[in-house]
Amino acid sequence: MKFNLLLLLLASAARGDTVYLANGNTMKGVVVSRGKTQIVLDIGYGTVTLNAADVVKIVRGTGADAGLKSARFSAGEKIPAGARTLDETYRRAESRREKALDAKAQDKTLAAEDADIRRRLPDEKETLRRASADLAGQSPSVDPRGYNESVAAVNSASASIQADQLRLEQIDDERRAVEAEVRRYLDAWRALDAALKGTEARTLAAGSAGQKDYLAWLRSQSRAMSKDFREDSVVSQTRGDQVIVAVVVNGKAAGQFLVDTGATTTLLYAATAARLGLGPESVIGKSRSRVADGREIDADVVRLDSIQVGSSRVDGSLAVVVAGNDPHFDGLLGMSFLSRFVARVDPVAGRLILEDLRQPDTGARAVKPDAPGPEAP
């Protein structure tokens, strides 16, 4: 881990907790958040996010150090009268935050594994093709040994493909669990944000100095949480109550897709798939898929390298290819893409809003606070 000189100077200027790093350096400040993968240290002029694996130990400070009041609030101490419900709302959001950040860090590993499997699958399928062709030319009565070796080669290649395809399905399930954690965190933060505009917050704002200090600290925590999320506002078209967006598949413009939350999987019409170069060799299976009007249709299943809408991209997503077409759009953007985000439609502005949790940093970063926190007692 590398720190620039300014960061080290800021750290040395703050007093409070002492963080001992694996590289031999120490940092001083107030630990305001400690998760499995990240530790957030308030250094008085902002916060630094540390990789937990780089921290050897933390020695808590004592006395009236700068930021001690914030540390007491963070620890659940010195909560002023009239703030209990707000504090409980914050604790729920903070708990969801740690789980979501840990899950998002794991998602990066899952995405890399997914990409690695998809890179090797074509070679495995080619190995199976060759082994099958070799087996077809063998005779068990003429060359039993050669025949048995060919059978073993076919079985081995087939087993490798099946294992990789099963793992891809497992990765999909695990990434959906990550998405669920992100949605729970976003919901919890929205509840906190709403509560900070409610009656209890207004009462604290008109209350004692301690109540005002606590409210200022809580608002700073909510602002920090808001920065965890990335929002992509995508221009859309509308046809009545239908929303249509431009979609890029495998890096190629695929056309206009209907946003269809009733479709379990993204759907490509056959002409669109052909234009994208998705021929029979791209098909990995068959499926019956449900679309928004409740119909179930037979379709070829393909695994796409990527689907991108605006700046939001999903790699390795499944899609189905069906016959027919629609004069108004080239496919349906279904939940195999949309479920990776917290998706909502703003019909007035004509936009599809996709929200996601930013990928956690693996090193340290300095964050300038939006507003000063409570002063030390």
Residue pairs with C-beta under 8 A, 6 or more apart in sequence:
1 21
1 23
1 50
1 51
1 54
1 363
1 364
2 363
3 11
3 25
3 364
6 366
7 48
7 364
7 366
8 25
10 43
10 44
10 45
10 46
10 366
11 27
11 28
11 29
11 41
11 43
11 48
12 28
13 43
13 44
13 45
14 28
14 29
14 30
14 42
14 43
14 44
14 45
14 66
14 67
15 28
15 61
15 65
15 66
16 28
16 29
16 30
16 42
16 61
16 65
16 66
16 67
16 68
16 71
17 28
17 29
17 30
17 31
17 41
17 58
17 59
17 60
17 61
17 71
18 26
18 27
18 28
18 58
18 59
18 61
19 26
19 27
19 28
19 29
19 31
19 39
19 41
19 50
19 55
19 57
19 58
20 26
20 55
20 56
20 57
20 58
20 59
21 27
21 50
21 54
21 55
21 56
22 53
22 54
22 55
22 56
23 54
27 41
27 43
27 48
27 50
28 43
28 61
29 41
29 42
29 43
29 44
29 48
29 67
30 41
30 42
30 61
30 65
30 66
30 67
30 68
30 70
30 71
31 39
31 40
31 41
31 42
31 58
31 60
31 71
32 40
32 41
32 42
32 47
32 70
32 71
32 74
33 39
33 40
33 74
33 94
33 97
33 98
34 40
34 52
34 58
35 52
35 97
35 98
35 101
35 102
36 52
36 98
36 102
37 51
37 52
37 53
37 101
37 102
37 105
37 360
38 49
38 50
38 51
38 52
38 101
38 360
38 361
39 49
39 50
39 52
39 55
39 58
40 47
40 48
40 49
40 50
41 47
41 48
41 49
41 50
42 67
42 70
42 71
42 373
43 366
44 66
44 67
45 366
45 368
45 369
46 366
46 367
46 368
46 369
47 224
47 366
47 367
47 369
48 364
48 365
48 366
48 367
49 360
49 361
49 364
49 365
49 367
50 364
51 362
51 363
51 364
61 68
64 376
64 377
65 376
66 376
67 373
67 376
68 376
68 377
69 78
69 213
69 217
69 374
69 375
69 376
69 377
70 217
70 373
70 374
72 78
73 79
73 214
73 217
73 218
73 374
76 87
76 91
78 210
78 214
79 87
79 214
80 204
80 207
80 208
80 210
80 211
80 214
81 211
82 200
82 203
82 204
82 207
82 211
83 200
83 204
83 211
83 214
83 215
83 218
85 195
85 200
86 195
86 196
86 200
86 201
86 204
86 218
87 218
89 188
89 191
89 192
89 195
90 192
90 218
90 221
90 222
92 188
92 191
92 192
93 185
93 188
93 189
93 191
93 192
93 222
93 225
94 221
95 188
96 181
96 184
96 185
96 187
96 188
96 189
97 185
97 188
97 189
97 225
97 228
99 181
99 184
99 185
100 181
100 182
100 184
100 185
100 228
100 357
101 228
101 357
101 360
103 177
103 178
103 181
103 182
104 178
104 181
104 182
104 357
104 358
104 359
104 360
105 359
105 360
106 174
106 178
107 175
107 178
107 359
108 359
110 171
110 174
110 175
110 178
111 175
111 315
111 316
113 167
113 171
114 168
114 171
114 175
114 315
114 316
115 315
115 316
117 164
117 167
117 168
117 171
118 168
118 303
118 305
118 316
120 164
121 161
121 164
121 165
124 157
124 160
124 161
124 164
125 161
127 157
127 160
128 154
128 157
128 158
128 161
131 150
131 153
131 154
131 156
131 157
132 154
134 150
134 153
135 147
135 150
135 151
135 153
135 154
138 146
138 147
138 150
139 147
140 147
140 148
165 284
168 303
168 316
171 316
172 318
175 340
176 339
179 339
179 340
179 341
182 342
182 356
182 357
183 342
185 228
185 357
186 229
186 342
186 355
186 357
189 222
189 225
189 226
189 228
189 229
192 222
192 225
193 222
193 226
195 201
196 215
196 218
196 219
196 222
201 215
203 211
204 211
204 212
204 214
204 215
205 211
205 212
205 215
213 374
213 375
214 374
216 371
216 373
216 374
217 373
217 374
219 371
220 369
220 370
220 371
220 373
223 370
223 371
224 367
227 358
227 367
228 357
228 358
229 355
229 356
229 357
229 358
230 355
230 356
230 357
230 358
231 353
231 354
231 355
232 309
232 310
232 311
232 312
232 341
232 353
232 354
232 355
232 356
233 310
233 346
233 349
233 351
233 352
233 353
234 245
234 309
234 310
234 312
234 351
234 352
234 353
234 354
235 245
235 350
235 351
236 243
236 244
236 245
236 259
236 345
236 350
236 351
236 352
237 243
237 244
237 245
237 256
237 350
238 244
238 347
238 350
239 328
241 347
242 258
242 259
243 258
243 259
243 345
243 347
243 352
244 256
244 257
244 258
244 259
244 328
244 329
245 256
245 257
245 259
245 309
245 310
245 333
245 352
246 253
246 255
246 256
246 257
246 309
247 254
247 255
247 256
247 257
247 307
247 308
247 309
247 330
247 331
247 333
248 254
248 306
248 307
248 308
248 309
249 268
249 276
249 304
249 306
249 307
249 308
249 319
250 276
250 277
250 304
250 305
250 306
251 305
251 306
252 276
252 277
254 268
254 272
254 275
254 276
254 330
254 331
255 272
255 329
255 330
255 331
256 328
256 329
256 330
257 266
257 329
257 330
257 331
257 332
257 333
258 326
258 328
258 329
258 331
258 332
258 333
259 333
259 338
259 343
259 345
259 352
260 267
260 291
260 292
260 332
260 333
260 334
261 292
261 334
261 335
261 338
261 343
262 290
262 291
262 292
262 293
262 294
263 289
263 290
263 291
263 292
263 332
263 333
263 334
263 335
264 289
264 290
264 334
264 335
264 336
265 287
265 289
265 301
265 318
265 319
265 320
265 334
265 335
265 336
266 304
266 307
266 317
266 318
266 319
266 320
266 331
266 332
266 333
266 334
266 336
266 337
267 289
267 291
267 299
267 319
267 320
267 321
267 322
267 331
267 332
267 334
268 276
268 278
268 302
268 319
268 320
268 321
268 322
268 330
268 331
269 321
269 322
269 323
269 324
269 325
269 326
269 330
269 331
270 321
270 322
270 323
270 324
270 325
271 325
271 330
272 330
272 331
273 282
273 302
273 321
278 302
278 321
282 302
282 303
283 300
283 301
283 302
283 321
284 301
284 302
284 303
285 300
285 301
286 298
286 299
286 300
286 301
287 298
287 299
287 300
287 301
287 320
288 296
288 297
288 298
288 299
289 296
289 297
289 299
289 320
289 322
290 296
291 297
291 332
292 332
297 322
298 322
299 320
299 321
299 322
300 320
300 321
300 322
301 318
301 319
301 320
301 321
302 318
302 319
302 320
302 321
303 316
303 317
303 318
303 319
304 316
304 317
304 318
304 319
305 315
305 316
306 313
306 314
306 315
306 316
306 317
307 313
307 314
307 317
307 319
307 333
307 337
308 314
309 333
309 337
309 352
309 354
310 352
310 354
312 341
312 354
312 356
314 336
314 337
314 340
317 336
317 337
317 340
318 336
319 336
340 356
341 354
341 355
341 356
342 354
342 355
342 356
343 352
343 353
343 354
343 355
344 352
344 353
344 355
345 351
345 352
345 353
346 352
346 353
